[in-house]
Amino acid sequence: MSVFALSGLINGLIALGLGIFIIWHNWRSKLNQLYFLIVVAISIWSFSYWQWLSSNNSTSALFWVRLLSIGSTLIPAFYFHWIVSLLGLEKQEKRAVRLVYFTVSLFLLFSFSNLFIKGVSKKLFFSYWPEPGVLYHFYLIFAYIILVIYSLSLLLKRYRISSEEKKAQIIYVIIGSIIAFGGGLTNFFLWYDIPILPYGNFFVALYPFLFGYALLKHDLFSIRIIATELFTFTVWIILLLRFLLSETLQEFSINIGLFIAVIAFGILLIRSVRKEVLQREKLEVLTKEIKEAYEVEKKAREKLKELDEAKNQFIMATQHHLRTPLTSMAGYLDLIFGGTYGKVSPRIKETLRKFQASTNRLIKVVNEFLDISQFQLGKRVISLQPDISIKSIFEEIVDELQLEAKARGIYLKFQGRGKMPKIKADPGKLKLALYNVVDNGIKYTNKGGVAIKLETKGSKLRIIVKDTGAGISKEDQKTLFAKLFERGKEAKKLHGTGRGIGLYIAFHIIKAHKGKIWAESEGRNKGSVFYVELPIK
């Protein structure tokens, strides 16, 4: 077998292997389908080239030359269609594609006639070199001059306006086109008695390789998978070639066994690499998504922090602006009742008393919300003073709430006649906390009443506020001191205007005194007991 015949076999095997390789990755892709048609045409041309130069008679050589011409006629047509599809010009070049296939079909009709190839004759050391017919000249002009040049012009035109990634792809295609058609063109010199041997035929295999690489490189395939598969296919082709060139039965048996074993090993290797790469790609995608999600969450957290700060500043400013005029109103009312502005008639005084009560309630509400805001901001809201009498605080609370208890027809008892140790506390804030606890008991009691008891437990002062009211369910006891505590239906019936924040404020004030507060109840309508423990020292 001559070296030129061997080049045909090698080109055919490489082209067919690459075609299977590309179509295997994604057979649904039109680009891959057209690429496969190109390599099938190259394989027909290459294998026929091999058989032609291996023929030992003119009849066989002529048959293979004419079969070869079918492949060589189809190559430029599929190539042009593939270029048009690659560049996204199928709509613009629709008529041109149809014209190419129509013209090629006409040439194929005469491929086995003397009009296309007249016969074969001896040229240089080739015993059966083909002689072109009349139509063959037109075929060469159409396929290898007009069609190839027009395809290259489309590539160059699109290259100027493409992205960098697309430009790289087009460059591979242009280089592949020049090598392929330039190498293939060296086969035609002897057809016209130009004594140049077809050495360019050895470079034809680079044609499908570069086109395939352009497809794969820009189709998001891992280079590791490509390298593994190309290496495996190359080994297969070499072993297949060795098998086909076996001269003895022993060589044939060894080569076929080796070929089958390497195919099995290659398939396992490719699957293993693909699995590893795909897992790594999934991990990379997941890592990227986690990183992006973290950045989004970080920005959102920063934005929420800014909004929270703005909200707190707004609330604080609003409360301060509310408290200032309310305090002024309360001060003016005290001056009026003190006679600073002269005598006030009983009728007007009664109205002003109602106005004073409403103003004091508003001041209390504003103070409560101001305390809540300060708790949320983590600010210290108490100022501890030594030697504070808890009995004095409760005497004031009972004195202030006794009228409300009598109005509801219930009792309010303070059982703290014995001597009690003094504690370190913020008298104003502690009074507010304990006031809220006692007031809460009064509001939700219709029968019986509220009893307050003081006792010492080691280094702790325990305050017990027991009522005979609505009681608390086991579920509500868990969230009773939470800001978002939702009062039950029964509680709302008993006291519809309650805001549900008094115990929340009491909890934080007691906590700031390094004490604790909790509630116990046997259930609905069975009363409640609130416990407050404060350190004595």
For each residue, the residues with C-beta under 8 A, 3 or more apart:
1: 5 6 53 54 245
2: 5 6 53 54
3: 6 7
4: 7 8 53 197 198 201
5: 1 2 8 9 49 50 52 53 54
6: 1 2 3 9 10 50
7: 3 4 10 11 49 201 202 204
8: 4 5 11 12 46 47 48 49 50 51 52 53 201
9: 5 6 12 13 46 47 50 241 244
10: 6 7 13 14 205 237 241
11: 7 8 14 15 42 46 49 201 204 205
12: 8 9 15 16 42 43 45 46 47 49 50
13: 9 10 16 17 46 237 240 241
14: 10 11 17 18 205 208 209 237
15: 11 12 18 19 39 42 43 46 205 207 208
16: 12 13 19 20 39 40 43
17: 13 14 20 21 233 234 236 237
18: 14 15 21 22 39 208 209 212 233
19: 15 16 22 23 35 36 38 39 40 43 208
20: 16 17 23 24
21: 17 18 24 25 212 229 230 233
22: 18 19 25 32 35 36 39 212 215 216
23: 19 20 26 27 32 33 35 36
24: 20 21 27
25: 21 22 32 216 219 221
26: 23 29 32 219
27: 23 24 32 33
28: 32
29: 26 32 33 219
30: 33 34 85
31: 34 35 82 85 86 215
32: 22 23 25 26 27 28 29 35 36 215
33: 23 27 29 30 36 37
34: 30 31 37 38 78 81 82 85
35: 19 22 23 31 32 38 39 82 208 211 212 215
36: 19 22 23 32 33 39 40
37: 33 34 40 41 74 78 82
38: 19 34 35 41 42 75 78 79 82 208 211
39: 15 16 18 19 22 35 36 42 43 208
40: 16 19 36 37 43 44
41: 37 38 44 45 71 72 74 75 78
42: 11 12 15 38 39 45 46 71 75 204 207 208
43: 12 15 16 19 39 40 46 47 71
44: 40 41 47 48 67 68 70 71 74
45: 12 41 42 48 49 68 71 72 75
46: 8 9 11 12 13 15 42 43 49 50 71 204
47: 8 9 12 43 44 50 51
48: 8 44 45 51 52 64 65 67 68 71
49: 5 7 8 11 12 45 46 52 53 64 68 201
50: 5 6 8 9 12 46 47 53 54
51: 8 47 48 54 55 60 64
52: 5 8 48 49 55 61 64 65 68 128
53: 1 2 4 5 8 49 50 126
54: 1 2 5 50 51
55: 51 52 58 60 61 64 128
56: 60
57: 60 61
58: 55 61 62 119 120 128
59: 62 63
60: 51 55 56 57 63 64
61: 52 55 57 58 64 65 120 127 128
62: 58 59 65 66 117 119 120 128 130
63: 59 60 66 67
64: 48 49 51 52 55 60 61 67 68
65: 48 52 61 62 68 69 117 120 128 130
66: 62 63 69 70 111 112 116 117
67: 44 48 63 64 70 71
68: 44 45 48 49 52 64 65 71 72
69: 65 66 72 73 111 116 117 136
70: 44 66 67 73 74 108 111
71: 41 42 43 44 45 46 48 67 68 74 75
72: 41 45 68 69 75 143 184
73: 69 70 76 77 104 107 108 111 139 143
74: 37 41 44 70 71 77 78 104 108
75: 38 41 42 45 71 72 78 79 143
76: 73 79 80 100 104 143 144 147 148
77: 73 74 80 81 100 101 104 143 147
78: 34 37 38 41 74 75 81 82
79: 38 75 76 82 83 147 148 151 177
80: 76 77 83 84 96 97 100 147 150 151
81: 34 77 78 84 85 97 100 101
82: 31 34 35 37 38 78 79 85 86 211
83: 79 80 86 87 151 154 155 173
84: 80 81 87 89 90 93 96 97 154
85: 30 31 34 81 82 88 89 90
86: 31 82 83 169 173
87: 83 84 154 155 158
88: 85
89: 84 85 92 93 154 158
90: 84 85 93 94 97
91: 94
92: 89
93: 84 89 90 96 97 154
94: 90 91 97 98
95: 98 99
96: 80 84 93 99 100 150
97: 80 81 84 90 93 94 100 101
98: 94 95 101 102
99: 95 96 102 103
100: 76 77 80 81 96 97 103 104 147
101: 77 81 97 98 104 105
102: 98 99 105 106
103: 99 100 106 107 142
104: 73 74 76 77 100 101 107 108 143
105: 101 102 108 109
106: 102 103 109 110
107: 73 103 104 110 111 116 135 139 142
108: 70 73 74 104 105 111
109: 105 106
110: 106 107 113 115 116 133 135
111: 66 69 70 73 107 108 116 117
112: 66 116
113: 110 116 133
114: 117 118 119 133
115: 110 133 134 135
116: 66 69 107 110 111 112 113 132 133 135 136 139
117: 62 65 66 69 111 114 130 131 132 133 136
118: 114 131 132 133
119: 58 62 114 130 131
120: 58 61 62 65 128 129 130 131
121: 128 129 131
122: 126 127 128 129
123: 126 129 190 193
124: 129 190 195 197
125:
126: 53 122 123 129 190
127: 61 122
128: 52 55 58 61 62 65 120 121 122
129: 120 121 122 123 124 126 190 191
130: 62 65 117 119 120 191
131: 117 118 119 120 121 191
132: 116 117 118 136 137 140 191 192
133: 110 113 114 115 116 117 118 136
134: 115 137 138
135: 107 110 115 116 138 139
136: 69 116 117 132 133 139 140 191
137: 132 134 140 141
138: 134 135 141 142
139: 73 107 116 135 136 142 143
140: 132 136 137 143 144 145 188
141: 137 138 144 145 146
142: 103 107 138 139 145 146 147
143: 72 73 75 76 77 104 139 140 146 147 148
144: 76 140 141 147 148 181 184 185 188
145: 140 141 142 148 149
146: 141 142 143 149 150
147: 76 77 79 80 100 142 143 144 150 151
148: 76 79 143 144 145 151 152 177 181
149: 145 146 152 153
150: 80 96 146 147 153 154
151: 79 80 83 147 148 154 155 177
152: 148 149 155 156 174 177
153: 149 150 156 157
154: 83 84 87 89 93 150 151 157 158
155: 83 87 151 152 158 159 170 173 174 177
156: 152 153 159 160 174
157: 153 154 160 161
158: 87 89 154 155 161 162 166 170
159: 155 156 162 167 170 171 174
160: 156 157
161: 157 158
162: 158 159 166 167 170
163: 166 167
164: 167 168
165: 168 169 218
166: 158 162 163 169 170 218
167: 159 162 163 164 170 171
168: 164 165 171 172 217 218
169: 86 165 166 172 173 214 217 218
170: 155 158 159 162 166 167 173 174
171: 159 167 168 174 175
172: 168 169 175 176 210 211 213 214 217
173: 83 86 155 169 170 176 177 210 211 214
174: 152 155 156 159 170 171 177 178
175: 171 172 178 179 210
176: 172 173 179 180 206 207 208 209 210 211 214
177: 79 148 151 152 155 173 174 180 181 207
178: 174 175 181 182
179: 175 176 182 183 203 204 206 207 210
180: 176 177 183 184 203 204 206 207
181: 144 148 177 178 184 185
182: 178 179 185 186 200 203
183: 179 180 186 200 201 202 203 204 206 207
184: 72 144 180 181 187 200 201 204
185: 144 181 182 188 200
186: 182 183 189 196 197 198 199 200 201
187: 184 190 191 198 200 201
188: 140 144 185 191 192
189: 186 192 194 195 196 198
190: 123 124 126 129 187 193 194 195 196 197 198
191: 129 130 131 132 136 187 188
192: 132 188 189
193: 123 190
194: 189 190
195: 124 189 190
196: 186 189 190
197: 4 124 186 190
198: 4 186 187 189 190 201
199: 186 202
200: 182 183 184 185 186 187 203 204
201: 4 7 8 11 49 183 184 186 187 198 204
202: 7 183 199 205
203: 179 180 182 183 200 206 207
204: 7 11 42 46 179 180 183 184 200 201 207
205: 10 11 14 15 202 208 209
206: 176 179 180 183 203 209 210
207: 15 42 176 177 179 180 183 203 204 210 211
208: 14 15 18 19 35 38 39 42 176 205 211 212
209: 14 18 176 205 206 212 213
210: 172 173 175 176 179 206 207 213 214
211: 35 38 82 172 173 176 207 208 214 215
212: 18 21 22 35 208 209 215 216
213: 172 209 210 216 217 226
214: 169 172 173 176 210 211 217 218
215: 22 31 32 35 211 212 218 219
216: 22 25 212 213 219 221 226
217: 168 169 172 213 214 221 223 226
218: 165 166 168 169 214 215
219: 25 26 29 215 216
220:
221: 25 216 217 225 226
222: 225 226 277 281
223: 217 226 227
224: 227 228 273 277
225: 221 222 228 229 270 273 274 277
226: 213 216 217 221 222 223 229 230
227: 223 224 230 231
228: 224 225 231 232 269 270 273
229: 21 225 226 232 233 270
230: 21 226 227 233 234
231: 227 228 234 235
232: 228 229 235 236 266 269 270
233: 17 18 21 229 230 236 237 266
234: 17 230 231 237 238
235: 231 232 238 239 262 266
236: 17 232 233 239 240 259 262 263 266
237: 10 13 14 17 233 234 240 241
238: 234 235 241 242
239: 235 236 242 243 255 258 259 262
240: 13 236 237 243 244 259
241: 9 10 13 237 238 244 245
242: 238 239 245 246 255 259
243: 239 240 246 252 255 256 259
244: 9 240 241
245: 1 241 242
246: 242 243 251 252 255
247: 251
248: 251 252
249: 252 253
250: 253 254
251: 246 247 248 254 255
252: 243 246 248 249 255 256
253: 249 250 256 257
254: 250 251 257 258
255: 239 242 243 246 251 252 258 259
256: 243 252 253 259 260
257: 253 254 260 261
258: 239 254 255 261 262
259: 236 239 240 242 243 255 256 262 263
260: 256 257 263 264
261: 257 258 264 265
262: 235 236 239 258 259 265 266
263: 236 259 260 266 267
264: 260 261 267 268
265: 261 262 268 269
266: 232 233 235 236 262 263 269 270
267: 263 264 270 271
268: 264 265 271 272
269: 228 232 265 266 272 273
270: 225 228 229 232 266 267 273 274
271: 267 268 274 275
272: 268 269 275 276
273: 224 225 228 269 270 276 277
274: 225 270 271 277 278
275: 271 272 278 279
276: 272 273 279 280
277: 222 224 225 273 274 280 281
278: 274 275 281 282
279: 275 276 282 283
280: 276 277 283 284
281: 222 277 278 284 285
282: 278 279 285 286
283: 279 280 286 287
284: 280 281 287 288
285: 281 282 288 289
286: 282 283 289 290
287: 283 284 290 291
288: 284 285 291 292
289: 285 286 292 293
290: 286 287 293 294
291: 287 288 294 295
292: 288 289 295 296
293: 289 290 296 297
294: 290 291 297 298
295: 291 292 298 299
296: 292 293 299 300
297: 293 294 300 301
298: 294 295 301 302
299: 295 296 302 303
300: 296 297 303 304
301: 297 298 304 305
302: 298 299 305 306
303: 299 300 306 307
304: 300 301 307 308
305: 301 302 308 309
306: 302 303 309 310
307: 303 304 310 311
308: 304 305 311 312
309: 305 306 312 313
310: 306 307 313 314
311: 307 308 314 315
312: 308 309 315 316 373 376 377
313: 309 310 316 317
314: 310 311 317 318
315: 311 312 318 319 369 373
316: 312 313 319 320 370 373
317: 313 314 320 321
318: 314 315 321 322
319: 315 316 322 323 366 369 370 373
320: 316 317 323 324 370
321: 317 318 324 325
322: 318 319 325 326 362 366
323: 319 320 326 327 363 366 367 370
324: 320 321 327 328
325: 321 322 328 329
326: 322 323 329 330 359 362 363 366
327: 323 324 330 331 363
328: 324 325 331 332
329: 325 326 332 333 359
330: 326 327 333 334 356 359 360 363
331: 327 328 334 335
332: 328 329 335 336
333: 329 330 336 337 352 355 356 359
334: 330 331 337 338
335: 331 332 338 340 341
336: 332 333 340 341 344 352
337: 333 334 344 349 352 356
338: 334 335
339: 342 343
340: 335 336
341: 335 336 344
342: 339
343: 339
344: 336 337 341 348 349 352
345: 348 349
346: 349 350
347: 350 351
348: 344 345 351 352
349: 337 344 345 346 352 353
350: 346 347 353 354
351: 347 348 354 355
352: 333 336 337 344 348 349 355 356
353: 349 350 356 357
354: 350 351 357 358
355: 333 351 352 358 359
356: 330 333 337 352 353 359 360
357: 353 354 360 361
358: 354 355 361 362
359: 326 329 330 333 355 356 362 363
360: 330 356 357 363 364
361: 357 358 364 365
362: 322 326 358 359 365 366
363: 323 326 327 330 359 360 366 367
364: 360 361 367 368
365: 361 362 368 369 499
366: 319 322 323 326 362 363 369 370
367: 323 363 364 370 371 432
368: 364 365 371 372 499 501 502 505
369: 315 319 365 366 372 373
370: 316 319 320 323 366 367 373 374
371: 367 368 374 375 381 429 432 505 508 509
372: 368 369 375 376 483 501 504 505
373: 312 315 316 319 369 370 376 377
374: 370 371 377 379 381
375: 371 372 378 379 381 505 508
376: 312 372 373
377: 312 373 374
378: 375
379: 374 375
380: 512
381: 371 374 375 429 508 509 512
382: 425 426 429 430 509 512 513
383: 426
384: 424 425 426 513
385: 388 424 425 426 427
386: 422 424
387: 422 424
388: 385 392 393 422 423 424 425 427 430
389: 392 393 420 422
390: 393 394 416 420 422 423 425 454 461 463 534
391: 394 395 416 420 454
392: 388 389 395 396
393: 388 389 390 396 397 427 430 431 434
394: 390 391 397 398 414 416 434 452 454
395: 391 392 398 399 414
396: 392 393 399 400 431
397: 393 394 400 401 431 434 435 438
398: 394 395 401 402 412 414 438 452
399: 395 396 402
400: 396 397 403 435
401: 397 398 404 405 412 435 438 439 442
402: 398 399 405 406 412
403: 400 406 407
404: 401 407 408 439 442
405: 401 402 408 410 411 412 442 449 450
406: 402 403 409
407: 403 404
408: 404 405 442 445 446
409: 406 446 447
410: 405 442 445 446 447 448 449 450 468
411: 405 448 449 450 451
412: 398 401 402 405 438 442 449 450 452
413: 449 450 451 452
414: 394 395 398 452
415: 451 452 453 454
416: 390 391 394 420 452 453 454
417:
418: 454
419:
420: 389 390 391 416 454 456 461
421: 456 461 536
422: 386 387 388 389 390
423: 388 390 461 534 535 536
424: 384 385 386 387 388 535 537
425: 382 384 385 388 390 429 430 513 534
426: 382 383 384 385 429 430 509 512 513
427: 385 388 393 430 431
428: 431 432
429: 371 381 382 425 426 432 433 509 512
430: 382 388 393 425 426 427 433 434 509 513
431: 393 396 397 427 428 434 435
432: 367 371 428 429 435 436 505 506 509
433: 429 430 436 437 505 506 509 510 532
434: 393 394 397 430 431 437 438 463 506 532
435: 397 400 401 431 432 438 439
436: 432 433 439 440 502 503 505 506
437: 433 434 440 441 465 502 503 506 517 530 532
438: 397 398 401 412 434 435 441 442 450 452 465
439: 401 404 435 436 442 443 502
440: 436 437 443 444 502 503 530
441: 437 438 444 445 450 465 466 467 469 528 530
442: 401 404 405 408 410 412 438 439 445 450 467
443: 439 440 494 495 498
444: 440 441 467 469 470 491 494 495 528
445: 408 410 441 442 448 449 450 467 468 469 470 527
446: 408 409 410 469 494
447: 409 410 468
448: 410 411 445 467 468 469 527
449: 405 410 411 412 413 445 467 468
450: 405 410 411 412 413 438 441 442 445 465 466 467 468 469
451: 411 413 415 465 466 467
452: 394 398 412 413 414 415 416 438 463 464 465
453: 415 416 463 464 465 466
454: 390 391 394 415 416 418 420 461 462 463 464
455: 461 462 464
456: 420 421 460 461 462 536
457: 460 461 462 533
458:
459: 535 536 537
460: 456 457 533 534 535 536
461: 390 420 421 423 454 455 456 457 533 534 535 536
462: 454 455 456 457 531 532 533
463: 390 434 452 453 454 531 532 533 534
464: 452 453 454 455 529 530 531
465: 437 438 441 450 451 452 453 529 530 532
466: 441 450 451 453 527 528 529 530
467: 441 442 444 445 448 449 450 451 527 528 529
468: 410 445 447 448 449 450 527
469: 441 444 445 446 448 450 494 527 528
470: 444 445 488 490 491 494 524 525 528
471: 521 522 523 524 525 526 527 528
472: 476 477 480 519 521 523 524 528
473: 476 477 488 521 523 524
474: 477 478 523
475: 478 479
476: 472 473 479 480 485 488
477: 472 473 474 480 519 520 521
478: 474 475
479: 475 476 482 484 485
480: 472 476 477 485 503 519
481: 485 503 504 506 507 517
482: 479 485 504
483: 372 501 504
484: 479
485: 476 479 480 481 482 500 503 504
486: 500
487: 491 492 498 500
488: 470 473 476 491 492 524
489: 492 493
490: 470 493 494 524 525
491: 444 470 487 488 494 495 498
492: 487 488 489 495 496 498
493: 489 490 496
494: 443 444 446 469 470 490 491
495: 443 444 491 492 498
496: 492 493
497:
498: 443 487 491 492 495 502
499: 365 368 502
500: 485 486 487 503 504
501: 368 372 483 504 505
502: 368 436 437 439 440 498 499 505 506
503: 436 437 440 480 481 485 500 506 507
504: 372 481 482 483 485 500 501 507 508
505: 368 371 372 375 432 433 436 501 502 508 509
506: 432 433 434 436 437 481 502 503 509 510 517
507: 481 503 504 510 511 517
508: 371 375 381 504 505 511 512
509: 371 381 382 426 429 430 432 433 505 506 512 513
510: 433 506 507 513 515 516 517 532 534
511: 507 508 514 515 516 517
512: 380 381 382 426 429 508 509
513: 382 384 425 426 430 509 510 534 535
514: 511 534 535
515: 510 511 532 533 534 535
516: 510 511 532 533
517: 437 481 506 507 510 511 530 531 532 533
518: 530 531
519: 472 477 480 528 529 530 531
520: 477 528 529 531
521: 471 472 473 477 526 527 528 529
522: 471 526 527
523: 471 472 473 474 526
524: 470 471 472 473 488 490
525: 470 471 490
526: 471 521 522 523
527: 445 448 466 467 468 469 471 521 522
528: 441 444 466 467 469 470 471 472 519 520 521
529: 464 465 466 467 519 520 521
530: 437 440 441 464 465 466 517 518 519
531: 462 463 464 517 518 519 520
532: 433 434 437 462 463 465 510 515 516 517
533: 457 460 461 462 463 515 516 517
534: 390 423 425 460 461 463 510 513 514 515
535: 423 424 459 460 461 513 514 515
536: 421 423 456 459 460 461
537: 424 459
